Amino acid sequence: MGCDRNCGLIAGAVIGALMAVFGGILMPVGDMLIEKTVKKEAVLEEGTIAFKSWVKTGHRSLQTGWIFDVQDPEEVAVNSSKIKVKQRGPYTYRVRYLAKENITQDSETHTVSFLQPNGAIFEPSLSVGTENDTFTVLNLAVAYHNTADGVYKVFNGKDDISKVAIIDTYKGKKHLSYWPSYCDMINGTDGASFPPFIEKTRVLQFFSSDICRSFYAVFGAEINLKGIPVYRFILPSLAFASPLQNPDNHCFCTEKIISKTCTLYGVLDIGKCKGGKPVYISLPHFLHASPEIAEPVEGLSPNEEEHSTYLDVEPITGFTLQFAKRLQINILVKPGKSIGALKGLKQNYMVPVLWLNETGTIGDEKAEMFRNQVTGKIELLGLVEMILISVGAVMFTAFMISYCACRLKSVK
């Protein structure tokens, strides 16, 4: 009887140990299954989850603009006084609602090329006025037209998933021809997705065609987005820093007037890719810019929460599920003897014209699909692993304690 009991206790301990060991074995096996599944579904080809989301985004994307209405144009022209501006807006448009066009796979280079149509529909309910409102601003002939952006050619990830969605060429070129040295390179993806298995230490590189350069983002925080854990990557202040603060930016400094021989920071001359117009970009309200840049302008209130750029990326798949892309368009105004309105100016002005906030968040339907097909399965597998390990460890411990107690009793 005692032997049978001892054998039963030992068998229970063995079973518990096996469950714990099996759970431990299942963890790397589960990780391999997750990796294999993600690699398969992240490839940009017909039939994958990534391709379906990539062709037409499930985000509700909006582009909101605020105009800087100049309050004292005559006084500035005559006395070269400070420019007083008043932010007017928002004026909101629905964008990025059109599917990619001319999608062509190239099996030899493992790339896929496409055109991204641009469209904008005015949303009166999300705006304070109409498209016919009038303002006192500088004449800025740099508008967003309903034309296609591209042609892009990106890697589809079929041969190497670590390259998926990374841009190979833009308009048939690997470089932009706007900047000297490596600043002219087209780096990373278009920001809609990144190669999977993202760690917090990774620097995410992405290209923005409307501001004519590549940028990068670094990890900022962990966020829960509609039940989906995501990493928030933010555009750091060093991206707009002067070469004194960030030597890597030396080739982005192509003018000496506003930058004061590349010592000031916070604005970028993009005139070369805007037909030679004196156009500069910055973060809204000159966030993270040198105080001297904003000093001649009254009415600005920069703050990190409203004016920074970020991407919320699901780390396993690399999909961007939410983003806010914020930038400001400025014009450099200099004294000019041949232009009547500029004769009285005694200084250079970096005049803010408008700032734009393009946002997108995964829709509820897409979020549910994502939870069911991606994160839900991963969480379930992880839960099974932990349950097996925990139950097995408890069973092993309990049966061993009982066995030891039984042995002590037998000895007595």
Sine and cosine of phi, psi and omega as CSV:
sin_phi,cos_phi,sin_psi,cos_psi,sin_omega,cos_omega
0.00,0.00,-0.73,0.69,0.01,-1.00
-0.91,0.42,-0.60,0.80,0.01,-1.00
-0.91,0.42,-0.68,0.74,0.01,-1.00
-0.87,0.48,-0.66,0.75,-0.01,-1.00
-0.91,0.41,-0.68,0.73,0.02,-1.00
-0.88,0.48,-0.67,0.74,0.02,-1.00
-0.89,0.46,-0.61,0.79,0.02,-1.00
-0.92,0.40,-0.65,0.76,0.01,-1.00
-0.92,0.40,-0.66,0.75,0.01,-1.00
-0.90,0.43,-0.67,0.74,0.03,-1.00
-0.87,0.49,-0.66,0.75,0.03,-1.00
-0.89,0.45,-0.64,0.77,0.03,-1.00
-0.90,0.43,-0.67,0.75,0.01,-1.00
-0.89,0.46,-0.68,0.73,0.01,-1.00
-0.88,0.48,-0.71,0.71,0.02,-1.00
-0.87,0.48,-0.68,0.73,0.02,-1.00
-0.89,0.45,-0.66,0.75,0.02,-1.00
-0.88,0.47,-0.64,0.77,0.03,-1.00
-0.89,0.46,-0.67,0.74,0.01,-1.00
-0.91,0.42,-0.69,0.72,0.02,-1.00
-0.90,0.44,-0.68,0.73,0.00,-1.00
-0.88,0.47,-0.64,0.77,0.05,-1.00
-0.89,0.46,-0.64,0.77,0.04,-1.00
-0.92,0.40,-0.61,0.79,0.05,-1.00
-0.92,0.38,-0.60,0.80,-0.05,-1.00
-0.90,0.43,-0.48,0.88,-0.05,-1.00
-0.87,0.50,-0.82,0.57,0.05,-1.00
-0.91,0.40,-0.56,0.83,0.05,-1.00
-0.90,0.45,-0.69,0.73,0.03,-1.00
-0.88,0.47,-0.65,0.76,0.03,-1.00
-0.88,0.47,-0.63,0.78,0.02,-1.00
-0.92,0.39,-0.61,0.79,0.04,-1.00
-0.90,0.43,-0.68,0.73,0.03,-1.00
-0.87,0.49,-0.73,0.69,-0.02,-1.00
-0.88,0.47,-0.68,0.73,-0.01,-1.00
-0.90,0.43,-0.67,0.74,-0.01,-1.00
-0.91,0.41,-0.71,0.71,-0.02,-1.00
-0.90,0.44,-0.69,0.72,0.00,-1.00
-0.86,0.50,-0.63,0.77,0.00,-1.00
-0.92,0.38,-0.70,0.71,-0.09,-1.00
-0.99,0.14,-0.25,0.97,-0.02,-1.00
-1.00,0.03,-0.17,0.99,0.01,-1.00
-0.93,0.36,0.65,-0.76,-0.01,-1.00
-1.00,0.01,0.98,0.22,0.08,-1.00
-0.55,-0.83,0.36,-0.93,-0.07,-1.00
-0.78,0.63,0.76,-0.65,0.08,-1.00
0.97,-0.23,-0.23,0.97,0.00,-1.00
-1.00,-0.05,0.35,-0.94,0.04,-1.00
-0.88,0.48,-0.67,0.74,-0.03,-1.00
-0.88,0.47,-0.69,0.72,-0.05,-1.00
-0.90,0.44,-0.69,0.72,-0.01,-1.00
-0.87,0.49,-0.69,0.73,0.00,-1.00
-0.96,0.28,-0.49,0.87,-0.07,-1.00
-0.96,0.27,-0.65,0.76,-0.03,-1.00
-0.88,0.48,-0.72,0.69,0.05,-1.00
-0.64,-0.77,0.91,-0.42,-0.08,-1.00
-0.90,0.44,0.54,-0.84,0.07,-1.00
-1.00,-0.04,0.15,0.99,0.00,-1.00
-0.98,0.17,0.50,-0.86,0.23,-0.97
-1.00,-0.06,0.99,-0.11,-0.12,-0.99
-0.99,-0.11,0.75,-0.66,0.00,-1.00
-0.79,-0.61,0.61,-0.79,0.14,-0.99
-0.89,-0.46,0.90,-0.44,-0.06,-1.00
-0.94,-0.35,0.72,-0.70,-0.03,-1.00
-0.84,-0.54,0.58,-0.81,0.10,-0.99
-0.85,-0.53,0.77,-0.64,-0.01,-1.00
-1.00,-0.08,0.66,-0.75,0.11,-0.99
-1.00,-0.05,0.98,-0.20,-0.04,-1.00
-1.00,0.10,0.88,-0.47,-0.02,-1.00
-0.97,0.24,0.80,-0.59,-0.10,-1.00
-1.00,-0.04,-0.37,0.93,-0.12,-0.99
-0.73,-0.68,0.80,0.59,-0.08,-1.00
-0.88,0.48,-0.65,0.76,-0.03,-1.00
-0.91,0.41,-0.68,0.73,-0.02,-1.00
-0.90,0.43,-0.61,0.79,0.04,-1.00
-0.91,0.41,-0.70,0.71,-0.04,-1.00
-0.90,0.43,-0.61,0.79,-0.08,-1.00
-1.00,0.06,-0.72,0.70,-0.15,-0.99
-0.96,-0.29,-0.03,1.00,-0.05,-1.00
0.81,0.59,0.67,0.75,-0.02,-1.00
-0.99,0.12,-0.04,-1.00,0.06,-1.00
-0.92,0.40,0.56,-0.83,0.05,-1.00
-1.00,0.07,0.85,-0.52,0.03,-1.00
-0.99,-0.13,0.86,-0.51,-0.02,-1.00
-0.88,-0.48,0.47,-0.88,0.08,-1.00
-0.80,-0.60,0.81,-0.58,-0.01,-1.00
-0.95,0.30,0.81,-0.58,0.02,-1.00
-0.89,-0.45,0.75,-0.66,0.01,-1.00
0.50,-0.87,-0.14,-0.99,0.15,0.99
-1.00,0.07,0.41,-0.91,0.17,-0.99
-0.86,-0.51,0.88,-0.48,-0.22,-0.97
-0.89,-0.45,0.66,-0.76,0.03,-1.00
-0.78,-0.63,0.58,-0.82,0.14,-0.99
-1.00,0.04,0.80,-0.59,-0.09,-1.00
-0.75,-0.67,0.09,-1.00,0.05,-1.00
0.80,0.60,0.59,0.81,-0.01,-1.00
-0.98,-0.18,-0.07,1.00,-0.02,-1.00
-0.99,-0.10,0.63,-0.78,0.01,-1.00
-0.96,0.28,0.44,-0.90,0.07,-1.00
-0.88,0.48,0.52,-0.86,-0.04,-1.00
-0.86,-0.51,0.27,-0.96,0.06,-1.00
0.79,0.61,0.68,0.73,-0.01,-1.00
-0.96,0.29,0.85,-0.53,-0.06,-1.00
-0.71,-0.70,0.85,-0.52,0.03,-1.00
-1.00,0.04,0.61,-0.79,0.08,-1.00
-0.85,-0.53,0.97,-0.26,-0.10,-1.00
-0.94,0.33,-0.41,0.91,-0.03,-1.00
-0.96,0.27,-0.67,0.74,-0.03,-1.00
-0.99,-0.14,-0.05,1.00,-0.04,-1.00
0.82,0.57,0.72,0.69,0.03,-1.00
-0.81,-0.59,0.28,-0.96,0.10,-1.00
-0.71,-0.71,0.76,-0.65,0.00,-1.00
-0.95,-0.30,0.41,-0.91,-0.06,-1.00
-0.25,-0.97,0.27,-0.96,0.19,-0.98
-0.94,-0.34,0.63,-0.78,0.07,-1.00
-0.94,-0.33,0.98,-0.22,0.01,-1.00
-0.90,0.43,0.63,-0.78,0.09,-1.00
-0.97,-0.24,0.73,-0.68,0.05,-1.00
-0.59,-0.81,0.49,-0.87,0.00,-1.00
-0.59,-0.81,0.82,-0.57,0.04,-1.00
-0.88,-0.48,0.83,-0.55,-0.03,-1.00
-0.91,0.42,0.71,-0.71,0.01,-1.00
-0.93,-0.38,1.00,-0.04,-0.04,-1.00
-0.86,0.52,-0.57,0.82,-0.06,-1.00
-0.92,0.38,-0.35,0.94,0.00,-1.00
-0.96,-0.29,0.23,0.97,-0.03,-1.00
-0.83,-0.55,0.37,-0.93,-0.03,-1.00
-1.00,-0.04,-0.26,0.97,-0.03,-1.00
-0.56,-0.83,-0.46,-0.89,0.00,-1.00
-0.88,-0.48,0.12,-0.99,0.04,-1.00
-0.95,0.32,-0.13,0.99,-0.01,-1.00
-0.99,-0.15,0.08,1.00,0.04,-1.00
-0.88,0.48,0.50,-0.87,-0.02,-1.00
-0.92,-0.39,0.51,-0.86,-0.02,-1.00
-0.61,-0.79,0.28,-0.96,0.16,-0.99
-0.97,-0.23,0.98,-0.19,-0.01,-1.00
-0.65,-0.76,0.20,-0.98,0.10,-1.00
-0.94,0.33,0.48,-0.88,0.02,-1.00
-0.96,0.28,0.96,-0.29,-0.06,-1.00
-0.91,-0.41,0.97,-0.23,-0.03,-1.00
-1.00,0.00,0.76,0.65,0.07,-1.00
-0.81,-0.59,1.00,0.03,-0.08,-1.00
-0.94,-0.35,0.28,-0.96,0.08,-1.00
-1.00,-0.07,0.89,-0.46,-0.05,-1.00
-0.98,-0.20,0.34,-0.94,0.02,-1.00
-0.99,0.12,0.86,0.50,0.04,-1.00
-0.90,-0.44,0.30,-0.95,-0.04,-1.00
-0.97,0.23,0.56,-0.83,0.07,-1.00
-0.98,-0.20,0.80,-0.60,0.00,-1.00
0.71,-0.70,-0.20,-0.98,0.30,0.95
-0.99,0.15,0.70,-0.71,0.15,-0.99
-0.99,-0.12,0.55,-0.83,0.22,-0.98
-0.78,-0.63,0.87,-0.50,-0.05,-1.00
-0.83,-0.56,0.38,-0.92,0.05,-1.00
-0.97,0.26,0.70,-0.72,-0.04,-1.00
-1.00,0.03,-0.13,0.99,0.07,-1.00
0.99,0.13,0.07,1.00,-0.05,-1.00
-0.89,0.46,-0.66,0.75,-0.02,-1.00
-1.00,-0.08,-0.44,0.90,-0.05,-1.00
-0.50,-0.87,0.97,-0.23,-0.10,-1.00
-0.92,0.40,-0.34,0.94,0.01,-1.00
-0.95,0.31,-0.15,0.99,0.02,-1.00
-0.95,-0.31,-0.01,1.00,-0.11,-0.99
-0.85,0.53,0.72,-0.69,0.04,-1.00
0.96,0.26,-0.09,1.00,0.04,-1.00
-0.95,0.31,0.71,-0.70,-0.07,-1.00
-0.95,0.30,0.80,-0.60,0.10,-0.99
-1.00,0.03,-0.79,0.61,0.05,-1.00
-0.62,-0.78,0.42,-0.91,0.09,-1.00
-0.79,-0.61,0.86,-0.52,-0.10,-1.00
0.82,0.58,0.61,0.80,0.06,-1.00
0.98,0.18,0.09,1.00,-0.07,-1.00
-0.83,-0.56,0.49,-0.87,0.08,-1.00
-1.00,-0.08,-0.16,0.99,0.03,-1.00
-0.74,-0.68,0.30,-0.95,-0.13,-0.99
-1.00,-0.06,-0.44,0.90,-0.08,-1.00
0.94,0.35,0.40,0.92,0.04,-1.00
-0.95,-0.32,-0.49,0.87,-0.14,-0.99
-0.83,-0.55,0.46,-0.89,0.10,-1.00
-0.98,0.21,0.35,-0.94,0.14,-0.99
0.84,0.55,-0.52,-0.85,-0.10,-0.99
-0.95,0.32,-0.24,0.97,0.04,-1.00
-0.89,0.45,-0.32,0.95,-0.03,-1.00
-1.00,0.09,-0.03,1.00,-0.06,-1.00
-0.97,0.26,0.51,-0.86,0.11,-0.99
-0.99,-0.12,0.96,-0.28,-0.14,-0.99
-0.94,-0.34,0.58,-0.81,0.16,-0.99
0.97,0.25,-0.46,-0.89,-0.05,-1.00
-0.97,-0.25,-0.15,-0.99,0.10,-1.00
-1.00,0.03,0.10,0.99,0.05,-1.00
1.00,-0.06,-0.21,0.98,-0.02,-1.00
-0.96,0.27,-0.47,0.88,0.06,-1.00
-0.35,-0.93,0.27,-0.96,0.00,-1.00
-0.69,-0.73,0.28,-0.96,0.09,-1.00
-0.83,0.56,0.56,-0.83,-0.12,-0.99
-0.94,0.34,0.09,-1.00,0.03,-1.00
0.88,0.47,0.87,0.49,-0.06,-1.00
-1.00,0.06,0.76,-0.65,0.07,-1.00
-0.97,-0.23,0.35,-0.94,-0.06,-1.00
-0.90,0.43,-0.39,0.92,-0.03,-1.00
-0.99,0.15,-0.17,0.99,-0.06,-1.00
-0.96,0.28,0.59,-0.81,0.14,-0.99
-0.99,-0.15,0.87,-0.50,-0.04,-1.00
-1.00,0.01,0.85,-0.53,0.02,-1.00
-0.97,-0.22,0.65,-0.76,0.01,-1.00
-0.50,-0.87,0.44,-0.90,-0.06,-1.00
-0.94,-0.34,0.68,-0.74,0.04,-1.00
-0.84,-0.54,0.93,-0.36,-0.09,-1.00
-0.94,0.35,-0.52,0.85,-0.07,-1.00
-0.96,0.27,-0.30,0.95,0.08,-1.00
-0.88,-0.47,0.21,0.98,0.30,-0.95
0.89,0.46,0.59,0.81,0.06,-1.00
-0.24,-0.97,0.21,-0.98,0.11,-0.99
-1.00,-0.07,0.56,-0.83,0.04,-1.00
-0.80,-0.59,-0.01,-1.00,0.08,-1.00
-0.55,-0.84,0.36,-0.93,-0.01,-1.00
-0.72,-0.69,0.51,-0.86,-0.01,-1.00
-0.84,-0.54,0.37,-0.93,-0.06,-1.00
-0.88,0.48,0.68,-0.73,0.01,-1.00
-0.86,-0.52,-0.68,0.73,-0.08,-1.00
-0.22,-0.97,0.28,-0.96,0.15,-0.99
-0.99,-0.10,0.72,-0.69,-0.07,-1.00
-0.78,-0.63,0.56,-0.83,0.15,-0.99
-0.98,-0.22,0.91,-0.42,-0.06,-1.00
-0.92,-0.40,0.96,-0.26,0.02,-1.00
0.79,0.61,0.68,0.73,0.03,-1.00
0.99,0.13,0.12,0.99,-0.02,-1.00
-0.91,-0.42,0.87,-0.50,0.05,-1.00
-0.94,0.35,0.79,-0.61,0.01,-1.00
-0.73,-0.69,0.34,-0.94,0.11,-0.99
-0.98,-0.21,0.75,-0.66,0.09,-1.00
-1.00,-0.04,0.88,-0.48,0.09,-1.00
-0.96,-0.28,0.72,-0.69,-0.10,-1.00
-0.89,-0.45,0.51,-0.86,0.12,-0.99
-0.97,0.24,0.91,-0.42,-0.09,-1.00
-0.97,0.22,0.35,-0.94,0.02,-1.00
-0.89,0.45,-0.44,0.90,-0.01,-1.00
-0.90,0.43,-0.32,0.95,0.00,-1.00
-0.91,0.42,-0.48,0.88,0.02,-1.00
-0.95,-0.32,0.24,0.97,-0.08,-1.00
-0.96,0.28,0.33,-0.94,0.07,-1.00
-0.98,0.21,0.30,-0.95,0.05,-1.00
-0.86,0.51,-0.39,0.92,0.06,-1.00
-0.92,0.39,-0.60,0.80,0.00,-1.00
-1.00,0.06,-0.59,0.81,-0.04,-1.00
-0.68,-0.73,1.00,-0.09,-0.06,-1.00
-0.84,0.55,-0.42,0.91,0.00,-1.00
-0.90,0.43,-0.30,0.96,-0.03,-1.00
-1.00,0.01,0.15,0.99,-0.12,-0.99
-0.87,0.49,-0.56,0.83,-0.06,-1.00
-1.00,0.09,-0.04,1.00,0.14,-0.99
-1.00,0.00,-0.17,0.99,0.03,-1.00
-1.00,-0.04,0.99,-0.15,-0.08,-1.00
-0.93,-0.36,0.03,1.00,0.06,-1.00
-0.71,-0.71,0.35,-0.94,-0.10,-1.00
-0.90,-0.43,-0.18,0.98,-0.13,-0.99
-0.95,0.31,-0.91,0.42,-0.04,-1.00
-0.94,0.33,-0.62,0.79,-0.05,-1.00
-0.97,0.25,-0.16,0.99,-0.07,-1.00
0.78,0.63,0.89,0.46,-0.01,-1.00
0.85,0.53,0.73,0.68,0.13,-0.99
0.91,0.42,0.49,0.87,0.04,-1.00
-0.97,-0.22,-0.42,0.91,0.06,-1.00
-1.00,-0.02,0.21,-0.98,-0.14,-0.99
-0.57,-0.82,0.26,-0.97,0.12,-0.99
0.95,-0.32,-0.21,0.98,0.04,-1.00
-0.76,-0.65,0.45,-0.89,-0.04,-1.00
-0.75,-0.66,0.80,-0.60,0.03,-1.00
-0.98,0.22,0.92,-0.39,0.04,-1.00
-0.91,-0.41,0.38,0.93,-0.05,-1.00
-0.85,0.53,-0.56,0.83,-0.06,-1.00
-0.90,0.44,-0.52,0.85,0.01,-1.00
-0.99,-0.13,0.13,0.99,0.07,-1.00
-0.85,-0.52,0.63,0.78,0.09,-1.00
0.93,0.37,0.43,0.90,0.03,-1.00
0.99,0.13,0.06,1.00,0.03,-1.00
-0.95,0.32,0.49,-0.87,-0.05,-1.00
-0.98,0.21,0.88,0.48,-0.08,-1.00
-0.99,-0.14,0.73,-0.68,0.05,-1.00
-0.80,-0.60,0.56,-0.83,0.11,-0.99
-0.91,-0.41,0.41,-0.91,0.05,-1.00
-0.42,-0.91,0.04,-1.00,0.21,-0.98
-0.97,0.24,0.41,-0.91,-0.06,-1.00
-0.83,0.55,0.61,-0.79,0.02,-1.00
0.85,0.53,0.43,0.90,-0.02,-1.00
0.84,0.54,0.63,0.78,0.10,-1.00
-0.85,0.52,0.70,-0.72,0.02,-1.00
0.89,0.45,0.37,0.93,0.04,-1.00
-0.98,-0.18,0.35,-0.94,0.07,-1.00
-0.85,0.53,0.66,-0.75,0.01,-1.00
-0.82,0.57,-0.52,0.85,-0.02,-1.00
-0.90,0.43,-0.45,0.89,-0.01,-1.00
-0.92,0.40,-0.71,0.70,-0.08,-1.00
-1.00,0.01,-0.15,0.99,-0.10,-0.99
-0.83,0.55,-0.63,0.78,-0.02,-1.00
-0.98,0.19,0.09,1.00,-0.07,-1.00
-0.85,-0.52,0.77,-0.64,0.08,-1.00
-0.96,-0.27,0.57,-0.82,0.06,-1.00
0.95,-0.31,0.20,0.98,-0.01,-1.00
-0.97,-0.23,0.57,-0.82,0.00,-1.00
-0.61,-0.80,0.98,0.20,-0.03,-1.00
-0.94,0.34,0.64,-0.77,0.14,-0.99
-0.48,-0.88,0.53,-0.85,-0.12,-0.99
-0.88,0.47,-0.67,0.74,-0.10,-0.99
-0.90,0.44,-0.67,0.74,-0.07,-1.00
-1.00,0.03,-0.40,0.92,-0.23,-0.97
-0.87,-0.49,0.06,1.00,0.02,-1.00
-1.00,-0.03,0.31,-0.95,0.02,-1.00
-0.96,-0.29,0.68,-0.74,0.01,-1.00
-0.52,-0.86,0.32,-0.95,0.07,-1.00
-0.76,-0.65,0.78,-0.63,0.08,-1.00
-0.98,-0.19,0.94,-0.34,-0.17,-0.99
-0.91,-0.41,0.76,-0.65,0.11,-0.99
-0.97,0.26,0.87,-0.49,-0.24,-0.97
-0.94,0.34,-0.47,0.88,-0.05,-1.00
-0.97,0.25,-0.73,0.69,-0.03,-1.00
-1.00,0.03,-0.43,0.90,-0.07,-1.00
0.99,0.12,0.14,0.99,0.00,-1.00
-0.98,0.21,0.71,-0.71,0.13,-0.99
-0.99,0.13,0.90,-0.43,-0.08,-1.00
-0.98,-0.18,-0.24,0.97,0.05,-1.00
-0.37,-0.93,0.56,-0.83,0.01,-1.00
-0.42,-0.91,0.34,-0.94,0.17,-0.99
-0.63,-0.78,0.92,-0.40,-0.01,-1.00
-0.94,-0.33,0.92,-0.39,-0.13,-0.99
-0.83,-0.55,0.76,-0.65,0.04,-1.00
-0.46,-0.89,0.34,-0.94,-0.03,-1.00
-0.85,-0.52,0.66,-0.75,0.05,-1.00
-0.97,-0.23,0.79,-0.62,-0.05,-1.00
-0.79,-0.61,0.37,-0.93,0.06,-1.00
-0.83,-0.55,0.71,-0.70,0.09,-1.00
-1.00,0.09,0.85,-0.53,0.03,-1.00
-0.92,-0.40,0.82,-0.57,-0.03,-1.00
-0.86,-0.51,0.43,-0.90,0.08,-1.00
-0.84,0.55,0.65,-0.76,-0.01,-1.00
-0.60,-0.80,0.89,-0.45,-0.05,-1.00
-0.92,0.39,-0.47,0.88,-0.05,-1.00
-1.00,0.06,-0.11,0.99,0.00,-1.00
-0.91,-0.42,0.90,-0.45,-0.11,-0.99
-0.81,0.59,-0.70,0.71,-0.06,-1.00
-0.93,0.36,-0.27,0.96,-0.06,-1.00
-0.95,-0.31,-0.03,1.00,-0.07,-1.00
-0.89,0.45,-0.57,0.82,-0.07,-1.00
-0.99,0.12,-0.09,1.00,-0.04,-1.00
-0.95,0.32,0.67,-0.74,0.00,-1.00
-0.91,-0.42,0.07,1.00,-0.02,-1.00
-0.46,-0.89,0.21,-0.98,0.11,-0.99
-1.00,0.07,0.58,-0.81,0.04,-1.00
-0.84,-0.55,0.73,-0.69,0.23,-0.97
-0.99,-0.13,0.98,-0.18,-0.17,-0.99
-0.99,-0.12,0.88,-0.48,0.07,-1.00
-0.95,0.33,0.73,-0.69,-0.01,-1.00
-0.97,-0.24,-0.79,0.62,0.07,-1.00
-0.36,-0.93,0.36,-0.93,0.17,-0.99
-0.80,-0.60,0.55,-0.84,-0.13,-0.99
-0.88,-0.47,0.61,-0.79,0.05,-1.00
-0.78,-0.63,0.98,-0.20,0.05,-1.00
-0.99,-0.13,0.85,-0.52,-0.05,-1.00
-0.82,-0.58,0.42,-0.91,0.07,-1.00
-0.42,-0.91,0.66,-0.75,0.03,-1.00
-0.70,-0.71,0.68,-0.74,0.02,-1.00
-0.83,0.56,0.71,-0.71,0.00,-1.00
-0.94,0.34,0.31,-0.95,-0.04,-1.00
-0.87,0.49,-0.66,0.75,-0.01,-1.00
-0.91,0.42,-0.70,0.71,0.03,-1.00
-0.91,0.40,-0.60,0.80,0.01,-1.00
-0.90,0.44,-0.67,0.75,0.03,-1.00
-0.90,0.44,-0.69,0.72,0.05,-1.00
-0.87,0.50,-0.67,0.74,-0.02,-1.00
-0.90,0.43,-0.68,0.73,0.02,-1.00
-0.89,0.45,-0.67,0.74,-0.05,-1.00
-0.94,0.33,-0.68,0.73,-0.14,-0.99
-1.00,-0.04,-0.33,0.94,-0.08,-1.00
-0.85,-0.52,-0.97,0.23,-0.13,-0.99
-0.92,0.40,-0.55,0.83,-0.01,-1.00
-0.89,0.46,-0.71,0.70,0.00,-1.00
-0.91,0.41,-0.63,0.77,0.00,-1.00
-0.92,0.40,-0.69,0.73,0.02,-1.00
-0.90,0.43,-0.62,0.78,0.00,-1.00
-0.90,0.43,-0.69,0.72,0.02,-1.00
-0.89,0.45,-0.67,0.75,0.04,-1.00
-0.90,0.43,-0.61,0.79,0.02,-1.00
-0.91,0.41,-0.68,0.74,0.03,-1.00
-0.87,0.49,-0.68,0.73,0.03,-1.00
-0.85,0.53,-0.76,0.65,-0.07,-1.00
-0.92,0.38,-0.62,0.79,0.01,-1.00
-0.90,0.44,-0.72,0.69,0.00,-1.00
-0.87,0.50,-0.71,0.70,0.00,-1.00
-0.90,0.44,-0.72,0.69,-0.05,-1.00
-0.91,0.40,-0.76,0.65,-0.01,-1.00
-0.90,0.44,-0.68,0.73,0.01,-1.00
-0.88,0.48,-0.69,0.72,0.00,-1.00
-0.90,0.43,-0.66,0.75,0.02,-1.00
-0.91,0.42,-0.71,0.70,0.01,-1.00
-0.88,0.47,-0.71,0.70,0.00,-1.00
-0.86,0.51,-0.73,0.69,-0.02,-1.00
-0.90,0.44,-0.72,0.69,-0.04,-1.00
-0.89,0.46,-0.72,0.69,-0.02,-1.00
-0.93,0.36,-0.57,0.82,0.03,-1.00
-0.93,0.36,-0.62,0.79,0.06,-1.00
-0.90,0.44,-0.70,0.71,0.01,-1.00
-0.89,0.46,-0.65,0.76,-0.01,-1.00
-0.90,0.45,-0.70,0.71,0.01,-1.00
-0.90,0.44,-0.65,0.76,0.03,-1.00
-0.89,0.46,-0.65,0.76,0.00,-1.00
-0.91,0.41,-0.65,0.76,0.01,-1.00
-0.91,0.42,-0.66,0.75,0.03,-1.00
-0.89,0.45,-0.65,0.76,0.02,-1.00
-0.90,0.44,-0.65,0.76,-0.02,-1.00
-0.91,0.42,-0.63,0.77,0.01,-1.00
-0.89,0.46,-0.67,0.75,0.01,-1.00
-0.92,0.39,0.00,0.00,0.00,0.00
